[in-house]
Amino acid sequence: MALTSEATTLWFGDLTTGSGTTSLDSSDAAEFPVTWQARSEGVVGRSNPEELLGAAHSACYSMAFSAALGKAGHAPESLQVTAAVTFQPGEGITGSHLVVSAKVPGISADDFQRLAEDAKANCPVSQALAGVTITLEASLA
């Protein structure tokens, strides 16, 4: 059964001086203030599309990697996944860098790396980002 999730942004003004809010409609979990300055320079207390994309990528990758590890008989104790999404004004989103620290009892380093790469390739958000470079640093804690 397909699930459609929704978010809405309400924007006021032009690109450089305007601002808006992005709401997670389906879950009603949060609302984030967004501005061009936050997107192009970074501003504390304001989000941007790349940060929200990073949240989606890190959550999706965590689920994909957890599933792959469990299927291989190595359910993780914990996974910490950060997705650093890079935006270059005038060029767009140029990449997502996944940093993973995991506690996985009884897994070899080779199997861990193989499954980490497989999850990177098969995570639905990674597949949606097929037009950009996705890199991975995965380590056992």
Backbone as ProteinMPNN parsed JSONL, in Angstrom:
{"seq_chain_A": "MALTSEATTLWFGDLTTGSGTTSLDSSDAAEFPVTWQARSEGVVGRSNPEELLGAAHSACYSMAFSAALGKAGHAPESLQVTAAVTFQPGEGITGSHLVVSAKVPGISADDFQRLAEDAKANCPVSQALAGVTITLEASLA", "coords_chain_A": {"N_chain_A": [[0.839, -1.17, 0.0], [0.694, 2.109, -0.937], [2.054, 5.075, 0.49], [1.524, 8.453, 0.792], [3.233, 11.286, 1.674], [3.058, 14.581, 3.027], [4.247, 17.951, 2.847], [4.262, 21.453, 3.423], [5.164, 24.654, 2.226], [5.006, 28.001, 3.087], [5.587, 31.023, 1.687], [6.857, 34.347, 1.838], [7.506, 37.308, 0.119], [10.442, 38.337, -1.815], [13.214, 36.373, -3.181], [15.772, 36.882, -1.855], [15.259, 38.547, 0.386], [12.964, 37.615, 1.442], [10.996, 35.251, 3.401], [9.952, 32.145, 4.904], [7.868, 29.403, 6.044], [8.155, 25.962, 6.553], [6.074, 23.256, 6.821], [5.521, 20.086, 8.275], [3.134, 18.352, 7.151], [1.745, 15.834, 7.063], [2.461, 14.407, 9.381], [2.247, 16.331, 11.283], [4.318, 17.084, 12.868], [6.278, 19.067, 13.001], [7.313, 22.476, 12.339], [9.247, 24.534, 10.321], [11.24, 27.448, 10.109], [12.305, 29.051, 7.123], [14.782, 30.522, 4.991], [16.421, 32.315, 2.298], [18.966, 33.195, 3.003], [19.622, 31.393, 5.062], [19.833, 29.151, 3.503], [21.91, 29.713, 1.698], [24.017, 30.676, 3.225], [23.862, 29.725, 5.823], [22.194, 29.83, 8.833], [21.635, 30.06, 12.234], [18.844, 28.632, 13.808], [17.186, 28.706, 11.625], [16.035, 26.767, 8.927], [16.729, 24.866, 5.906], [16.194, 23.662, 2.524], [18.144, 21.682, 2.018], [19.004, 20.8, 4.538], [16.645, 19.631, 5.428], [16.426, 17.663, 3.478], [18.719, 16.237, 4.134], [17.893, 15.23, 6.601], [15.874, 13.501, 5.737], [17.431, 11.755, 4.164], [19.273, 10.655, 6.03], [17.524, 9.338, 7.803], [16.216, 7.508, 6.087], [18.42, 6.013, 5.116], [19.29, 4.893, 7.54], [17.17, 3.153, 8.11], [17.291, 1.441, 5.85], [19.876, 0.344, 6.116], [19.711, -0.861, 8.63], [17.774, -2.809, 8.048], [19.164, -4.348, 6.127], [21.342, -5.272, 7.642], [19.971, -6.763, 9.621], [18.733, -8.714, 8.009], [20.974, -10.094, 7.237], [21.572, -11.374, 9.523], [22.663, -9.89, 11.584], [21.54, -7.929, 13.516], [21.56, -4.514, 14.327], [22.82, -2.926, 17.306], [22.863, -0.208, 17.589], [22.645, 2.608, 15.375], [24.168, 5.467, 14.176], [23.569, 7.998, 12.054], [24.581, 10.511, 9.925], [23.691, 12.791, 7.449], [25.2, 14.848, 5.275], [24.322, 17.307, 3.297], [25.21, 19.052, 0.445], [24.89, 22.297, -0.879], [25.34, 24.392, -3.592], [25.153, 27.67, -4.404], [23.76, 28.753, -7.454], [24.505, 26.458, -8.717], [23.313, 24.242, -7.485], [22.189, 21.32, -5.646], [24.889, 19.403, -4.776], [25.83, 17.079, -3.627], [25.626, 14.344, -1.246], [26.827, 13.367, 1.812], [27.242, 10.593, 3.682], [27.692, 9.732, 7.02], [28.427, 7.203, 9.156], [28.163, 5.603, 12.248], [28.29, 2.653, 13.97], [27.026, 0.117, 16.157], [27.373, -3.132, 16.001], [27.044, -6.249, 16.866], [29.184, -9.082, 16.406], [29.733, -8.923, 13.631], [31.821, -9.014, 10.739], [34.396, -6.751, 9.645], [34.562, -6.522, 6.86], [32.068, -7.555, 5.953], [30.41, -5.685, 7.163], [31.121, -3.275, 5.828], [30.424, -3.963, 3.196], [27.631, -4.331, 3.414], [26.948, -1.772, 4.266], [27.562, -0.207, 2.0], [25.784, -1.394, 0.195], [23.322, -0.661, 1.324], [23.516, 2.082, 0.971], [23.329, 2.268, -1.827], [20.78, 1.238, -2.263], [18.89, 2.509, -0.67], [15.845, 4.24, -0.734], [15.854, 7.111, -0.762], [18.492, 7.663, -1.48], [18.378, 6.614, -4.056], [16.577, 8.405, -5.183], [18.198, 10.586, -5.243], [19.915, 10.166, -7.328], [21.155, 11.766, -9.239], [23.204, 13.137, -8.053], [26.417, 13.105, -6.353], [26.95, 10.613, -3.971], [28.516, 9.922, -1.035], [30.178, 7.809, 1.397], [31.069, 7.195, 4.735], [31.651, 4.717, 6.858], [31.738, 3.26, 10.026], [32.532, 0.878, 12.573], [31.595, 1.056, 15.911]], "CA_chain_A": [[0.0, 0.0, 0.0], [1.499, 3.332, -1.046], [1.805, 6.153, 1.449], [1.946, 9.763, 0.321], [3.482, 12.22, 2.775], [2.969, 15.955, 2.545], [4.818, 19.106, 3.542], [3.857, 22.692, 2.76], [5.918, 25.862, 2.539], [4.344, 29.281, 2.871], [6.693, 31.959, 1.458], [6.484, 35.749, 1.696], [8.554, 38.188, -0.372], [11.33, 37.871, -2.876], [14.138, 35.316, -2.774], [16.852, 37.226, -0.933], [14.811, 39.175, 1.631], [11.767, 36.942, 1.899], [11.131, 34.138, 4.342], [8.791, 31.271, 4.909], [7.843, 28.291, 6.986], [7.856, 24.654, 5.986], [5.356, 22.442, 7.8], [5.369, 18.665, 8.008], [1.678, 18.25, 7.231], [1.234, 14.486, 7.307], [2.693, 14.017, 10.77], [2.046, 17.497, 12.143], [5.405, 16.954, 13.843], [7.147, 20.237, 13.135], [7.286, 23.572, 11.378], [10.595, 25.078, 10.274], [11.42, 28.693, 9.367], [13.284, 28.928, 6.039], [15.164, 31.74, 4.278], [17.521, 32.157, 1.343], [20.219, 33.356, 3.738], [19.907, 30.119, 5.721], [20.214, 28.187, 2.469], [23.167, 30.053, 1.022], [25.082, 31.018, 4.17], [23.673, 29.036, 7.096], [21.734, 30.71, 9.896], [21.124, 29.316, 13.376], [17.424, 28.834, 14.044], [16.468, 28.656, 10.354], [16.377, 25.564, 8.18], [16.799, 25.014, 4.456], [15.821, 22.399, 1.881], [19.193, 20.669, 2.099], [18.961, 20.222, 5.875], [15.484, 18.745, 5.451], [16.8, 16.518, 2.648], [19.649, 15.465, 4.947], [17.09, 14.491, 7.583], [15.238, 12.403, 5.014], [18.441, 10.79, 3.727], [19.815, 9.931, 7.183], [16.487, 8.442, 8.31], [16.019, 6.444, 5.107], [19.6, 5.164, 5.129], [19.269, 4.143, 8.799], [16.212, 2.059, 7.946], [17.797, 0.504, 4.843], [21.042, -0.348, 6.661], [19.206, -1.726, 9.691], [17.125, -3.95, 7.399], [20.198, -5.178, 5.503], [22.081, -5.938, 8.716], [19.095, -7.771, 10.205], [18.564, -9.804, 7.042], [22.233, -10.845, 7.223], [21.742, -12.007, 10.823], [23.443, -9.003, 12.457], [20.731, -6.774, 13.901], [22.416, -3.541, 15.009], [22.432, -2.358, 18.597], [22.576, 1.195, 17.302], [23.212, 3.262, 14.192], [24.108, 6.927, 14.147], [23.782, 8.356, 10.654], [24.488, 11.916, 9.559], [23.758, 13.064, 6.013], [25.619, 16.226, 5.03], [23.925, 17.627, 1.926], [25.871, 20.276, 0.012], [24.218, 23.158, -1.849], [26.189, 25.425, -4.161], [24.311, 28.638, -5.119], [24.021, 28.828, -8.886], [24.748, 25.114, -9.24], [22.31, 23.344, -6.912], [22.65, 20.288, -4.714], [26.024, 18.741, -5.417], [26.145, 15.78, -3.052], [25.239, 13.974, 0.114], [27.881, 12.571, 2.441], [26.723, 9.836, 4.814], [28.667, 9.341, 8.042], [27.746, 6.181, 9.953], [28.842, 4.935, 13.356], [27.355, 1.583, 14.299], [27.336, -0.977, 17.076], [26.791, -4.332, 15.399], [27.761, -7.393, 17.417], [29.478, -10.283, 15.649], [29.892, -8.746, 12.185], [33.188, -8.728, 10.294], [34.556, -5.427, 9.044], [34.254, -6.623, 5.427], [30.618, -7.668, 5.791], [29.844, -4.407, 7.562], [31.327, -2.317, 4.74], [29.641, -4.41, 2.044], [26.224, -4.033, 3.685], [26.813, -0.31, 4.312], [27.534, 0.255, 0.606], [24.543, -1.879, -0.392], [22.245, 0.196, 1.831], [23.663, 3.39, 0.301], [22.839, 2.139, -3.196], [19.39, 0.805, -2.34], [17.998, 3.374, 0.103], [15.02, 4.986, -1.689], [16.261, 8.516, -0.903], [19.71, 7.632, -2.305], [17.955, 6.411, -5.441], [15.987, 9.664, -5.644], [19.314, 11.523, -5.413], [20.829, 9.537, -8.281], [21.853, 12.764, -10.045], [24.3, 13.768, -7.297], [27.374, 12.195, -5.756], [26.7, 10.189, -2.604], [29.692, 9.271, -0.469], [29.887, 7.106, 2.638], [32.085, 6.82, 5.732], [30.966, 3.856, 7.802], [32.668, 2.649, 10.967], [32.007, 0.159, 13.724], [31.961, 1.698, 17.187]], "C_chain_A": [[0.888, 1.238, 0.0], [1.084, 4.344, 0.011], [2.337, 7.44, 0.844], [2.088, 10.679, 1.526], [3.525, 13.627, 2.218], [3.679, 16.936, 3.463], [4.412, 20.336, 2.735], [4.779, 23.816, 3.181], [5.079, 27.07, 2.16], [5.45, 30.331, 2.82], [6.149, 33.363, 1.273], [7.683, 36.545, 1.189], [9.398, 37.579, -1.457], [12.334, 36.863, -2.315], [15.085, 35.754, -1.668], [16.398, 37.854, 0.369], [13.561, 38.523, 2.195], [12.062, 35.843, 2.905], [9.866, 33.307, 4.296], [8.86, 30.273, 6.043], [7.482, 27.029, 6.209], [7.249, 23.803, 7.09], [5.307, 20.993, 7.344], [3.893, 18.341, 8.226], [1.182, 16.87, 7.638], [1.354, 14.075, 8.762], [2.331, 15.108, 11.756], [3.125, 17.547, 13.23], [6.218, 18.224, 14.029], [6.85, 21.263, 12.058], [8.652, 24.249, 11.467], [10.616, 26.405, 9.539], [12.525, 28.503, 8.325], [13.53, 30.289, 5.397], [16.251, 31.404, 3.265], [18.856, 32.269, 2.07], [20.596, 32.061, 4.452], [20.371, 29.08, 4.715], [21.59, 28.47, 1.899], [24.326, 30.32, 1.971], [25.028, 30.22, 5.47], [23.319, 30.033, 8.183], [21.175, 29.839, 11.015], [19.644, 29.648, 13.561], [16.574, 28.848, 12.784], [16.941, 27.419, 9.592], [16.489, 25.892, 6.698], [16.468, 23.669, 3.816], [16.879, 21.304, 2.024], [19.244, 20.026, 3.483], [17.791, 19.239, 5.974], [15.735, 17.5, 4.599], [17.785, 15.626, 3.396], [18.928, 14.641, 6.007], [16.434, 13.285, 6.916], [16.254, 11.334, 4.636], [18.982, 9.987, 4.908], [18.786, 8.957, 7.753], [16.288, 7.246, 7.382], [17.198, 5.47, 5.117], [19.633, 4.31, 6.4], [18.343, 2.938, 8.693], [16.727, 1.003, 6.973], [18.968, -0.315, 5.398], [20.619, -1.304, 7.774], [18.553, -2.979, 9.104], [18.154, -4.899, 6.796], [20.994, -5.945, 6.554], [21.241, -7.05, 9.344], [18.907, -8.968, 9.301], [19.807, -10.684, 6.984], [22.512, -11.507, 8.573], [22.534, -11.187, 11.817], [22.635, -7.751, 12.802], [21.593, -5.782, 14.682], [21.884, -3.2, 16.4], [22.061, -0.895, 18.41], [23.266, 1.627, 16.015], [23.093, 4.757, 14.407], [24.492, 7.348, 12.744], [23.576, 9.854, 10.48], [24.577, 12.006, 8.045], [24.058, 14.546, 5.846], [25.365, 16.532, 3.556], [24.493, 18.996, 1.555], [25.069, 20.98, -1.078], [25.196, 24.231, -2.289], [25.296, 26.403, -4.907], [24.731, 28.747, -6.593], [24.231, 27.469, -9.526], [23.696, 24.127, -8.742], [22.904, 22.395, -5.899], [23.726, 19.485, -5.417], [26.38, 17.396, -4.801], [25.563, 15.594, -1.675], [26.309, 13.035, 0.645], [27.304, 11.911, 3.692], [27.866, 9.442, 5.737], [27.931, 8.433, 9.019], [28.677, 5.652, 11.03], [27.856, 3.907, 13.886], [27.916, 0.634, 15.347], [26.595, -2.196, 16.545], [27.578, -5.538, 15.888], [27.982, -8.505, 16.39], [29.659, -10.13, 14.157], [31.361, -8.477, 11.855], [33.221, -7.341, 9.659], [34.19, -5.457, 7.557], [32.76, -6.718, 5.175], [29.928, -6.354, 6.133], [29.946, -3.399, 6.418], [30.488, -2.679, 3.515], [28.166, -4.055, 2.228], [25.976, -2.526, 3.754], [26.72, 0.272, 2.901], [26.244, -0.171, -0.088], [23.36, -1.013, 0.055], [22.3, 1.575, 1.177], [23.069, 3.334, -1.106], [21.337, 1.893, -3.266], [18.405, 1.588, -1.479], [17.174, 4.197, -0.892], [15.398, 6.465, -1.837], [17.564, 8.602, -1.695], [19.338, 7.475, -3.774], [17.322, 7.676, -6.014], [17.054, 10.717, -5.912], [20.331, 11.026, -6.434], [21.628, 10.538, -9.111], [22.996, 13.452, -9.335], [25.213, 12.69, -6.728], [26.985, 11.894, -4.306], [27.93, 9.442, -2.125], [29.343, 8.718, 0.902], [31.151, 6.878, 3.442], [31.358, 6.003, 6.766], [31.991, 3.193, 8.715], [31.911, 1.937, 12.077], [32.501, 0.829, 14.987], [32.388, 0.659, 18.197]], "O_chain_A": [[1.748, 1.38, 0.868], [-0.089, 4.447, 0.371], [3.494, 7.497, 0.428], [1.152, 10.824, 2.312], [3.966, 13.851, 1.09], [3.705, 16.774, 4.683], [4.241, 20.265, 1.518], [5.139, 23.927, 4.353], [4.519, 27.148, 1.067], [6.174, 30.514, 3.799], [5.114, 33.56, 0.636], [8.766, 36.464, 1.769], [9.133, 36.484, -1.954], [12.308, 36.542, -1.127], [15.195, 35.076, -0.646], [17.086, 37.712, 1.379], [13.142, 38.841, 3.308], [13.216, 35.547, 3.215], [8.851, 33.709, 3.727], [9.767, 30.291, 6.875], [6.62, 27.04, 5.331], [7.835, 23.647, 8.161], [5.08, 20.709, 6.168], [3.463, 18.088, 9.351], [0.288, 16.756, 8.476], [0.441, 13.46, 9.312], [2.13, 14.837, 12.94], [2.879, 17.989, 14.352], [6.789, 18.441, 15.098], [6.237, 20.974, 11.031], [9.151, 24.507, 12.562], [10.066, 26.497, 8.442], [13.549, 27.878, 8.6], [12.617, 31.106, 5.273], [16.91, 30.368, 3.351], [19.782, 31.512, 1.778], [21.764, 31.671, 4.449], [21.202, 28.229, 5.031], [22.356, 27.541, 1.644], [25.487, 30.206, 1.58], [26.047, 30.06, 6.142], [24.066, 30.98, 8.425], [20.333, 28.976, 10.769], [19.246, 30.81, 13.48], [15.354, 28.99, 12.869], [18.124, 27.079, 9.623], [16.36, 27.047, 6.291], [16.463, 22.644, 4.498], [16.54, 20.126, 2.138], [19.502, 18.827, 3.592], [17.929, 18.152, 6.535], [15.304, 16.405, 4.959], [17.703, 14.4, 3.31], [19.301, 13.5, 6.28], [16.439, 12.184, 7.466], [15.979, 10.142, 4.769], [19.137, 8.77, 4.805], [19.15, 7.849, 8.148], [16.201, 6.106, 7.839], [17.006, 4.254, 5.124], [19.968, 3.127, 6.339], [18.686, 1.84, 9.13], [16.615, -0.194, 7.238], [19.042, -1.524, 5.177], [21.113, -2.429, 7.85], [18.759, -4.083, 9.609], [18.035, -6.117, 6.936], [21.287, -7.128, 6.377], [21.739, -8.152, 9.572], [18.917, -10.109, 9.763], [19.711, -11.881, 6.714], [23.559, -12.128, 8.757], [23.032, -11.73, 12.803], [23.01, -6.642, 12.422], [22.29, -6.183, 15.614], [20.677, -3.186, 16.639], [21.089, -0.403, 18.983], [24.306, 1.097, 15.624], [22.029, 5.254, 14.778], [25.608, 7.088, 12.294], [22.532, 10.396, 10.842], [25.434, 11.374, 7.428], [23.257, 15.397, 6.234], [26.099, 16.074, 2.68], [24.28, 19.978, 2.266], [24.631, 20.368, -2.052], [25.808, 24.902, -1.458], [24.725, 26.041, -5.936], [25.918, 28.823, -6.91], [24.145, 27.338, -10.747], [23.242, 23.27, -9.499], [23.986, 22.632, -5.361], [23.514, 18.955, -6.507], [27.154, 16.641, -5.388], [25.083, 16.528, -1.032], [26.652, 12.039, 0.01], [26.924, 12.593, 4.644], [28.877, 8.892, 5.299], [26.941, 8.833, 9.631], [29.825, 5.3, 10.763], [26.719, 4.243, 14.215], [29.121, 0.385, 15.408], [25.37, -2.286, 16.623], [28.663, -5.819, 15.38], [27.089, -8.828, 15.608], [29.734, -11.141, 13.458], [32.057, -7.793, 12.606], [32.201, -6.829, 9.197], [33.575, -4.518, 7.052], [32.234, -6.045, 4.289], [28.972, -5.958, 5.466], [28.961, -2.743, 6.079], [29.909, -1.803, 2.872], [27.527, -3.54, 1.311], [24.914, -2.054, 3.348], [25.892, 1.145, 2.641], [25.672, 0.592, -0.867], [22.497, -0.674, -0.755], [21.265, 2.165, 0.866], [22.379, 4.263, -1.524], [20.689, 2.299, -4.23], [17.199, 1.35, -1.556], [17.742, 4.795, -1.806], [15.274, 7.019, -2.929], [17.731, 9.517, -2.501], [19.921, 8.13, -4.638], [17.505, 7.986, -7.191], [16.846, 11.631, -6.709], [21.492, 11.433, -6.398], [22.684, 10.187, -9.637], [23.695, 14.267, -9.937], [24.837, 11.521, -6.633], [26.724, 12.805, -3.519], [28.341, 8.451, -2.73], [28.339, 9.105, 1.5], [32.17, 6.43, 2.916], [30.521, 6.539, 7.492], [32.984, 2.635, 8.248], [30.812, 2.333, 12.467], [33.687, 1.134, 15.118], [32.732, 1.002, 19.328]]}, "name": "protein", "num_of_chains": 1, "seq": "MALTSEATTLWFGDLTTGSGTTSLDSSDAAEFPVTWQARSEGVVGRSNPEELLGAAHSACYSMAFSAALGKAGHAPESLQVTAAVTFQPGEGITGSHLVVSAKVPGISADDFQRLAEDAKANCPVSQALAGVTITLEASLA"}
